Amino acid sequence: MTSQARRLSQWLSQPMPLQKVAVLLGLDASKASGLVRAGRFPCRVTKVRGKYMAFVPDVMEAMGIEDPVVRTGDLREGAEFAKRWG
């Protein structure tokens, strides 16, 4: 993979807050912390500055979403298409 191509999850590198991940996974956000403490949350979770967070690749895997390679040229072409037709 060249520097011009990265996995989708690498473009989305910011960790996600636990409650948002819980909603995406169809879980009760108010019970998410308890699931993490019990070791039963469906994806890997880590603490960042004292808050539970999950990284995009782990969330994508838990949701059954593939992590395809995305090329910079494809992103540019998609943006140009959106400008013309959006």
Summary of the structure (lengths in Angstrom):
residues: 86
radius of gyration: 16.0
end to end distance: 30.9
largest distance: 50.0
contacts: 200
relative contact order: 0.21
helix: 49%
strand: 17%
